[in-house]
């Protein structure tokens, strides 16, 4: 943090000490006697070759009636400016490779004002360090492996650890200032399931806002976020240290039924006590259970089985049954197709609308 002349922005406290001695007309030898140090010590401090320590600051407080805290503050600001300059000049060539891997998403991060306006490649590295919360971009992969260990214990195709950490960090930053209740309340979330189901009948425009407002009293900061290449996730949730919870879903042009099933998957995970997860695409016992929980929230299994037992899957019957369960027709149709009770035809596809999220 130096100016164009290469001089630290903040002066060494020794320079301030030298000016003060001139101002009060005190020889260095006299200050040495007053503070109980050698004149050589005073010379070294004034020349900036020796720091002002706390004991010496206390002695200066007695000798010059300038609070020790002021001397220590000057020393701290000077040390910080010197350290900042060293950090600005420090980077490993491999960090350039990491920044190039993330180049595709830099415009998105800039649009959300999560990055500054770097003027060159080195500035990009500095901005990414701050955004990702690391002092060296080379550690990003290790951090991702440590935090999202489930993704590495089973194979997730095309997973980019650098993109994943950047995507998670974007989710964290975009939700950290959202106004929500001070703590996650699972009871309120359970009580809000019916209200969330009603949102399925809302038009696409403004829908994310309504979901956000419905989940906020439960202590959940909800947001739709842009997807990143190499991040095959359905959603991300984390319970913060202050007790609140964030829940983010990637924006995708997809059938409305897929979006709602994903949202209810994540809601069910939170209700069942898992407030920290990255929900990857894949199939294992945990994913199967999450799907079953989502289906149960949307249409209870016992009622769904009654419909199956009747054997009538005409569009009129499906529509009436869906209305009785307070879900749109496409939610039930998709489940019947998935379970093999209805064939996926052009006619059924006409009953399965998609979200485009064009207004986001």
N, C-alpha and C positions, 0 to 999 in steps of 0.2 A: 504494500500500500504506500508506494512512494509517488512523488510528483514527477514531472517530466525530467527534472534534473537528477532524479535518483535519490532524493532526500526523503526520509520518513516523514509522513504527514505530521506526526506528533514529535515534538522535540524531546530529547533526552532530558530528564529532570536536572541533570548536572548543568545544562546550558541555562536553565531557569535559575539555578543556584548561583552561577557566575554572574548573571545579570543582577540578582538581588544583592550580592556582595558589593557590586559597584554602586547600586542605588543607596545602600545604607553606609557606604564608605567604610567597609570592614575588610581588613587584609585577610588573606587566606590563613596566615599563621595564627591570627587571633581566633578565627573560626575553629581551627584545629585545636587550640587550647580549650575553647568553650565546649567542644563536642568530645574531647578526650581521644582524638584520633591523630594520626600523623599528618603533617602538611602534604606529604606525598599522597596520602589517601584522598585528601581534598582535591588535589590536582587531578587525580585519576577520575574522580566523579565528575568534575567540571568538564574534563576532556571527553566524557562519554565512554570512558574505558572501564568504568566500574559502576555497577548498579547501586541505587539507593536501597539499602536493606531496611527492614523494619526497625532494628535497633538504631541504625543511623538516622532514620526518619524521626524517631522519638527524640534523639539528641538534637536534631535540627529544630524540632518543635520548641525545645527549651531555649536554644541559642537565638533563634530568629522569630519565635512566636508565630510560626506558620504550622498549622496542624499537621501531625504525622500522616493523617489520612490523605491530605492533599498531595504530599510527596509520594505516597504509595499509589495514589490514583494516576499521577503523572507517569510513574514508572510502569504501571500496568498498561496504560494507553500506548506508551512507547513500545513496550514489549509486544503488544498485540499488533501494532503496525508493522514491526519488523517481521514477526511471524507470518502475518498475512502476505507480505511481499515474498517471503520464501515459499509459501504455499502456492502463490500464483506462478512461480517459476518452476515448481516441482510437478513433473508428470512423467509417466512411463510411456514409451512408444506403443505398448500394447493397449493403453487406454484409448488411443486413437481408433484402434480396431473396434472397441466397444462402442464408442460414439458413432462410428459408421454403421454398426448394426442397429442402432436406435434412430438413425437419421430419418427413417420413414415416419416416425411418430413425433418428431420434434415440432412440426407445424401444429399438431393437435395440442401439445403441451403449451405452445406459445399462445394459441387461441384461448385456452383456459387461464392464461396468465400464470402458469406454473413454472415457466422459465422466463428469464430476462431476454434481452436482445443481444446475443453474442455476436461479436464482430469478426471473429476468426475461429479457427479450429480449437485453439487452446481455450478460448472463452467458452466454447461449447462443452469442453471437458469440465471446466470449473462449474458451469451451470448444472450439468448433469450430476456432478458430485453433490452439490447442495440439494438438488431435487431428490436424489436417491438416498441421501443421508449417509454417504460413505466418503472416506478420504482418499480412496483409490478405486477406480472403476473395475479393476481386475478382480475384486472380491465379490462382485455382484452374483456370480454363479454360485459361489459357496454359500452366500446368504440365502439364496433361493432354495438350494438343496436343504439347508438347515430348517427353514421355516415351513416349506411345503413338502415335507418328507414323503407324504402319501403319494405325491405325483411321481416320485422317483422309485418308490418301493414297488410300484406297478408301472408298466410301460404306458406312457401317454404319447401318442404319435405327435410329431412336429412341435413339441414343447420347446420354446426358446426361453431359457432362464432369465436372460437380460430383459426381454420384453415382458415376462411375467412380473418381475419386480417393479418395472416401470408402470405396468398396468395397475398393480396393487397400490403403488404409491399414489397414482392418480386418484384411485378410489378413496384413499385415506384423505388426501388433501381436499378433494371436492366435497366431502361430507363433514369435515371437521368443524365447520362453522354453521352448519344447518341447525335451525332452531327445533329441538326436540326435547321431550321430557328428560329430566336429569338422570334417570336410571331406566334400564330395560325392565319392563314389567311383562312377564310371560302371561300372567292372568289377564291383563288388558289385551294382549295379543290374541289370546284364545277368545276373549269376548268380542274381538273385532273381526273375527273370521267372516261372520255374516255380512258385515258392512263391506269387507273386501270383496266378497262374492258379488255384491250388488254393483261394484265398480266394473265388473265384466260386461255390463250392459251399456257402459258409457262410450261415447265416441272416442276415437283415437286421439283427436286433438285435445290436449289438456289432461289426458289420462295420467301421465306420470306425475303431474302436480297433485291430482286427487289421491293417488296411491301414497305419495309423500305425506300429504296432510292426514291421511288415515292412520299411517304408521307412526307419525311423530309423537302422538300422546302415549304410545307404547314404549317410547325411548329408542326408536329405531330411525336412523337417518337413511332414507331410501333415495337411490338415484340410478337412473339409466346412464350408462357411460359408453363411450365409443369402444368398439373392440380393437384389439391390437393383433397383428399377424403373429402367429406362433404362440398364441394364448388360447388354447381350446377349452375355455371355461364356460360353465353355465351361469355361475354367480360367485359372489365373494361376500362373506360376512365376518365381522370381527367385533368382539366385545371389548370396548375400550377400557382403559384403566379407570376412567371416571364413572363407569357403570353403564354408559350408553352403548348402543350397538349400531354398526353401519351395515347396510345391505345394498350391494350394487349388482345390477344385471347388465350384461353387454347388450348394446343395441344391435338387433338383427332383423332383417326382413324375414319374417317367419309366420307360420300359421298362428292365429290368436290362441288356439288351444295349447300350442307348445309354450307360448309365453306364460300363460296362466298356470300350466302345470309346473313349469320351472319356478315361478314365484311361490306357489304353494309348497313345492319341495323345500325351498329355503325357509319358508315360514315354519314348516313342520320340524325342520332341523333345530331351529331356534327354540320352538316350544318344547322339544324333547331334550333340551339342555346343551345342544351343540351350538354355541355362539361364535365359534371360530372355525372357519373352513373355507377352502377354495374348492368349489364344486366343479370338478373336471368332467368332461364327457368320457363315458366309459361304462363298463358293466361289471359290478361285483356285488357281493352281498349287501354292502352299505348303500350302494346306489339303488339296488332293487328295493330295499327297505324304504329309502327316501321316496321312491316312486309310489310305493304302496301307501305311505302316509299322505302324500299329496292327493292321491285318488280318494282316500278316505275323507279328507277335508272337503273335497269338491263334491263327491257323491258317496255317502256311506255305503260300505260293502253290502250290508244286509238289504238295503233298498235296491241296490244295483242287481243283486241276485234275484230279487222278485221280478224285475223286468226280464232278466234272462230266462227265468222259469216260464214266463208267459209266452216267450217265443215270438212275440209280435214286434218286428223291428221296422215297421213302416215309418215313413217320415212324420206322419201325423202323430203316431204313438210316441216316437222319439221326442218330438217337439213338446207334447203335453207332459211327458215324464220329466224332461229337462226343466220345464217351467215349475213343476212341483218341487224340484230340488234347488231352485233358484240358481240355475246355471244356464248359460246360452246353449242352444241346440248343438253347436259345434263341439262343445266340451264332451257331451255324451257320444256324439257321432264318432269322434276321434277315438274314444275309449273302446267303442264297439268294433271299430275297424282294427284297432291294435290287438284286441282279444279274439279276432277272427269271426265275429258274429255277423259282420257286414262287409261286403266286398268293397274295395276302394275302386270306384268307377268315376267316369267323368261327371255323372249325376251327383255322386256324393261329394266330389271335389268342389262342386258349385256351392255346397253348403258349408265349406271350410274357409272362411275369410282369413286374410293375412293382415298383419301390421306392417306398415312401411316406415313409420316414424319420420315422415318427411318434414314435419314441423318442428323437430327438435333442433 
